[in-house]
Amino acid sequence: MRDFAFPGRSAVYATRAMCATSHPLATMAAIEQLKSGGNALDAAIAATAVMCVVEPAMTGIGGDCFAIIAKPGTRPVAFNASGRAPKAATPEWYAKQGIKSIGMQTPHAVTVPGAIDGWATLLKDYGTRSFADVLARAIEYAEGGFIVAPRVAWDWSKVVEKLSVHPGARQHLLPGGRAPKLGERVKFPELGKTLRAIAAKGRDAFYTGEIAADMVAELKEIGGLHTMEDFGSQSASYVEPIKVPYRGADLYELPPNNQGIVALIMLRVLDRLGSLGSDPLSWERYHVMMEAGRYAYQLRDTYVADPEMAKVPVEHMLSDAMIDEIVSRIDRKKRSDIGPLPKPAGTDTIYMTVVDGNGMAVSFINSVFSAFGSGIVTRKTGIVLQNRGQGFVLDPKHLNCIAPGKRPMHTLVPAMAYKNDQPWLSFGVMGANFQPMGHAYVMTNMLDYGMDPQAALDHPRAFFEGDEIKVETSMPKSVLDGLTAAGHKAVYTEAPWGGGQIVEMDRANGVLIGASDPRKDGMAAGY
């Protein structure tokens, strides 16, 4: 239990249903769906659609989504709605153009948006409501306006220069030539019209009609390779989740092209290393987690790609031999120099989770990757287009090299943890590359240190960028000093690491426990 003498928030307790999102309006939209007879999937899409309007830097209908769905007594179902590269995108074409890497604000960073196709598929297979039902609140906020929340205002203010480049971004996202301020009302009328078309005509309104033609025209104007066929052929897929045990729980993640395997590698390494120490705020604990993470991310960058177009060695990455090799290289007292690991023989985001009265749990994530994605916004339809193409490399020898219709290595990772073969935690932690590290923090905070879901999200975080370990300003200086003495380049960072939401299913007491990360504007609510 938290110390009530200090600032903070309590976890939310309820018995029937629970939702946690990064924005209060989204949480309320989910609760409305649940109270009016909708299920967890209906609520998840409704909440996400609202966030595509009121948190425009973090997500949008021009992005991708992933989900894990769990019901009592069943294995979780994993869902991949990541977009694909244009069919004309070949490494040879980029080489002829002299392009060595994919720039964020170029049309080549824009993969076909997968979110709307994903929403449509999930609503058909698991939902009970229509697009018109679940998009109603998002349309209301787009057309009638919404008030800019504190974290939304902060994120918006950081990318004015980026948004000044493309005419559509200036038109829709810099009213009066500046970022909206905290407390101002903002409207997105063109986006509202687009959402209305999707509500009326479904998936095809986005991928085969005037909306798709507008996106293609906007991208072609600045040198994109996209065609109407690329948009029309976009399709999501169900995939088999992958898991590892950790301290009495099983963590489920999506397989590649998703980076969820990084969290599983980390947990296998941490489990093999044993105790992380008695103090969750010790430098030793963070050092060990950084070391495990550095090796796990090296494996990601070497192997994670679209399994439809590359042989991704998942078993090798999670094998006892690989975990033993990583553990043997970790020194609990000093930073290691990472060398090549054995080869096999032969990104910004919103996350939300909801659990309904029938026990269906939905772990859902939707994103345009970087803040406002590529910074390319369609002038007629108001769609912010993602920059997921930056997840590709252009080296033809690399597993993750761009190719026609290929999906990039993807940072979006919803998670689901089970105990005793029943759903226990539906959770996720936002923040591009940070997300698997965030999953490791949640699991270790709760299973190693006994924190409740809210405390697990509140706890200070560190993560590496390049050669530096960037530590949140809430971290005691003793941790920074200890990491520095161990050979890390540890520095404080202005921006917090990600955000997150959790719903814990306490089956012994018949209670749902919700938590929402204080690093965002959101909240958990239940009844």
N, C-alpha and C positions, 0 to 999 in steps of 0.2 A: 504493500500500500504506500502511496506517495506521501510525502511530508506536506501537510496542508498549510504549513507556515510559509511555504515558498510558492512562487508562481508556477502554474502548471495546469493541466486538465486531467480529469478523471476519465477512465474508460467508461463506456456506455453499456448498461446492462438491460436486456429485454428478454422476453420469452418466445415471442411469436415470429418476428422478422427483424432484420437488421441491415442497414446499408451504411457504407462509409465511402465518401468521395473527397476530392480536393476542393470542392466549392459548395457552399450551403445551398445554392439554388439547385444544383444537381442532386444533392442528397434529398431535398424536398420533392423533386420530380420523381425520384425512385420510390419514396414513401407513398406518394400519391398513387402510383401505379399499383403498389402492393395493397394499399387499403381499398382500392376500387376493384380488386379481384384479379389483377395481373400477377404473373409469377416473377421469379427472380430474373429471368432472361428479359422479359418485358421491361422490368425496372432498370436493368443494366443498360439496355439500349437507350431508354428515355434519359437516363442520367448522363450517359456519354454524349448524346446529341446536344443536351444543354451545355455541356462543357465545351463542345465544338464551337459554341457561340460565345460563352462568357469567359472562357480561358483560351483565347485565340492564339496566343503564343505557344501554347503547349500541345494543342490538338486541333483537328479539323476534319471535315469530310474529304479533304484531299490527301489524307494519310492512310495508314494501315491499322489493323487491329489483330489481336490474338486473344484467345480465351481458354480457360479450363473450366469445365462444368462437372460438378460432382453431386451425386444423390446418395442418401444412406443405403448401404448394402451393395453399392456398385463401384466399379473402377471408374476413375475420372476419365472424361472425354477431353481431348485436346484439339484445338481448332486454330488453323493458320490461315489468315487472310492478308498475307503480305503481297504487295504488288510486284509486277515483273518489269524487266527492261523491255524497251521497244524491240521488235523483231529485226530492225535494221542495226541494232547496237552490237557491233562486233569489235574485238580488239584491233582487228586490221584497220577498220574505219578510223578509230581513234589514233592509231599510229600514223596513218596517212595525213591526218589533220595536225599532227605534231602535239597532240594532247597527251601529257604524261600522267595526269591524275584528274579526277573529276571534281571540279570546283563547285562549291556549295550553291552559288547563285547563278548557275548555268542550267540550261534545260536538260543537260545530261545527268544532272543530279535527281531529276524527277522520274521516278518509276510510276507506273500506272497505279492510281489509288486503289487500295484493296478494301477499305473500310466499308463502303456502302454495300458492296457485294457480300462482305462478311456479315453485316447486320441483317441483310435480306435472308441469307442462308440460315442464320441462327434463329431468326424469327419464325421462319417456315418450319424448322425442325424441332425447336424447343419452346417457342413463344406461344402466347395465346392471343396477342393483340396484333393489329394492323400497323403499317408504317404511319398512317394518319394518327392513330392513337398515340404511339410512342414519340412522334416528332412534334406533337402539339405545343408543348412547353418551349422547345427550342425555337419553333417558329414565332411564338409569342415574344420571346426575348430578342430575336433577331429583328423583328419588325417594330415592336413597341419600345425596345431598348432595355438595357440592363445597366446597373450601377457598377462601375469599375472598383473591384475589391483591392485591398492593399498589396497582396503578392502579385496580382495581375498587373497593377500599375507599375510595380517595381520591375517586373520582367519586360513590360512594354518599353519602359524608359531606357533600357539597356541596349535596344536594337534600333534606335531611330535612324542611324546611319545606314544600316542594312536595308531598312524599309524605304529609304529614300531613292533606291536605285531603280526599281521596277515601277512603271506608271500605275499598274493595278494596285500595288502595295501602297503607293502614295495616296491613291484615290480612296481606298477603303480603310486603311489602317493608320493614316496620319491626318486626321481631320484638322484643318487649319494649319497644316504643316508641322504638327507636333504629335507626340504620344499623348493619349488621353490621361488625365490626372485622376488620382484617387477621388472617388465620390462623384465623378462625372457620369452622365448618362450617355451611352453609346448605342447606336443603331446600325444594323447591317441589312438594309432593305433588299439588296441584290441577293445576298445569301438567304434571306428569308424566302424570296421567290424560288430559289433553287430547292430549298427544303420543301416548299409547298408542292413543287413538281414531283419530287421523290415521294412525298406523302400520297399524292394522287395516283402516280403511275408506277411506283416501285423502282426496283433496281434498274430497269431498262431506261428510265428517264435520265439516269446519270451516265450510263455507259454506251447508249446507242443513239441518242437523240441530240437535240440542240445543245444540251449541257456538255456532252462529250465533244461535239463539234467545236464549241467555244474553247474548251481546254486544248484540243489539238491545234486550233488556229493560233492561240496565244503562244504555245510552245514552238510551233513552226516559225512564227514571226522572229523568234530569237535563236533559230538554228536547231531546234529539236528534231528528233527522228520519229516522233510518235505519229501513229495513224489511228483512224477510227477502228480498224481491225484490232489494234493493240488493246484499245479500251473495251471493245465488245467481247473479247475473248478472256478477259480477266475472270478468274475463278478461285474461290477459296477451297480448302480441303481439310478433312479431319485426319489427324495423325496420331500415332501411338505415342503416349507420353513416356518419358524416361524417368527413373527414380533411383534414389539411394537411401539407405537407412541412416539415421543419425540420432543417437541418444534416445532410442525408443520411439521415434517417429519416422515416417517415410516421406521424403520430399519429392514431389512430382514436378517436373518441368517439361516444356516443349522440346522436342529434338531439333537439331539443325534443319534449316538455316537459322534457327533461333540460338541465341547465346546462353540459354538456360543451362546448358551442360557445364558452363563455368561454375555455377553455384554448386552443382553436384560434385565436380572435381574438388572444389575447395572443402566441402563438407567431408568428403572421404579422407582428404589429407588431415583435416583438423581432428577427425575421429581417430585416425591412426596415431596422431601426436599425443592424444590423451588430454589431460587437464589443461585448460587455458589460464589457470591461475584463479585465485579466490577473489580478486578485485577486478570487476569489469572495466574499471578506469585505469588499469595499469598499463604502462608503456609496453610491457612484455606481451600482453594480450594483443594489442594493436600490431606490434611487430610480427607476431606469428601469423596474424590474419593477412597482413600485407605480403608476407613472404609466400604464403599459400596462394594468394591471389595473383601475384606476379607470374608464378608458374602456370596457373590455370588460364590466365589471359594469353600467355604465350601459346598455349595449345589452341585456344580459340583462333588466334590470328594466323596460325599455321593451317588449321584444318576445317574450320566451320565454313560451310558453303551450302548451296542448294543441293540436297541429296538426289533430286531428280536429274541433275546434270553433272554431278561429281560424286566420287566414292568417298564419303565422309567416315573416317574410322572411329565411330562412337565407342565400340567395345574396347578398342585400343586405348582411347583417351581415359576410360574409366576402369581400366584393368588393374589388377593387383600389382602387376609389374610396373606400370606407370606410376601408380600411387606410391609404391615403395621407393621408386627412383626419386620422386619429388621429396618425400619425407627424408631420405638420406642426405639431401642437399641443404636442408633447412637447419640453420644454427639458431637456437633460441636466444642467443645473445648478440648476434651481429648480422648485418645485411649480407646476403650471398650475392655472388656474381653469377647471374643466370647464363648458362651455356645452352647449346642445343639439346633438346630432349630426344629420347629414342623415337625413331619412326616405326610405323607398323611394318610387320613382315608382309610382303606382298604390296549516342547519340545523344529532344525534350518531349515530355510525355505527360499524359494523365493516366492514373490508375484508379479503378473503383472496384468494390466488391459488395455483393448483396447475398443474403440468405433469406429464403422465404419460409412461409409457415409449413410447407411440406418438406422442408429440409434440403431443397435444391440450393446449392452454393455456386455462384458464378464469380470467377476471378477474371477480370476483364481489363484490357489495356489498349489504348488508342492514341496515336501519335502522328505528328508531322516531322519528327526527329529533332532538328535544331529549332531554336526559337523562331516561330513563324516559318518553319521549314526552309524551303529554297529562297524565300523572299519573293517568289513569283506568285502573283495573285491575278486571277482572271478578272478582267474589267467588267464584263457583262454579268457574270454569274457569282462573283465574289468569293471564289474558292482559293484558299491558300494551298499551294501545291508542295508536297513534301520533298525532302532532299535525301531520300533513302538510297538513291544511286551512289551516294558517297560510301555506302557499305561495300561497294565493289572495288577490286583492284584491276589494273590494266595490264598486268603481266600475264601473257598467255599460258605460262607454265603453272600459275597459281590456281588452286582449286576454286578460289573465289573470284576468278577473272570474269568480267562482264561477258555476257553472251545473249543471243536473241531469246527473249522470253524467260530469262533466268531471274531468280529471286536473290537479292543480296544477303550477305550475312546481316542478321537483324538483331537489334539490341532489345526489342520489346519482350519482356519475360513475366507473364503472370505466373503465379505459383499456387500450389495446393498441397497441404501437408495432411497426412492421415495418421491416426493412432488406432491400433487394434482394428485395422481394416475399415475404419470409418472416417469420413472427413473431419478434420480437426481445425485446421487453419486455412482460410481463403485469404490470400494476401499478395501484395506486390509492393515494390519500392521503385519509384521513378528515377530517372536521371541517366539516360543513355547508357554509356559504358559502365556506369556505377551499379546498374541494377542487380547483377548477380552478387556483387559484394553486399548490397543492401539485403538480399535474401539471406546471406550468411550471417549478417548482423542480427536479423530478426530471429533466426533459428538458434543462434548461440545465446543471444540475450534471454530468450525464453527457456531454452532447454538446459543451458549451462548455468545461468544466473537467476532463473526463477522469476523473471520480470513478467508483469502482465502485458497485454498487447500495447497499451498506451505507453508504458515505460519503455518497452522495446523499441518503439518508434522515436520517443523523445531522446534517447541516449545519444551522446556525441559520436560523430563519425569522422573517419579519415579515409582517404583514397589516394591512389597514385595517379599522377599525370606526368608522363615522361619520366624524368629522373627524380621528381619531387614527390614527397608525401604531403598532400594538402589537408590540413587539419582544421575542423570547424572551430570558430572562436569560443564556443562553449567548452572546449576541451581544456582541462587543467594544463598549465605550463609544464608540469612535471612529465606529462606524456610527451610533449614536444621535445623536452630536453632529453628524455630517455631514448626516443627514436633517433635523435641527432647523435647521441653517444654511441648508438648501435650502428652508425654508418649511413643512416638515411638523411636525405636533404629534406628536413621537415619544416614546413612553413604554415602559418595561418592563412586561411583563405576567406575572402569576403563573402562569397556565395555559399550557402549551405548545400550539403550533398543530398539532392533529390527530395523526395517526399514519399509518403506511403500510406496505405490503408490496410487494416486487418479486421477480419471478423473471426473470432474464436468460437467454436462450437463445443461448449462444455456439456457433454452428454450425461455425465453423472448427476448434474444438477438441473438439466433441462434449460440451460441459460445460453443466450448468445451475447458475446462480449465484443463491442465494436471500438475501434480506435482510428483516429485520423491524425496525420503528421502535422505538428505545429509549424513546420517549415512552409506550409501552404495555408490557404484560406479556409480549408475544408472542415468537415465535421462528420461525426458518426451520429446516427439516429436510429432508434428502434421502437417497437411497441409490443 
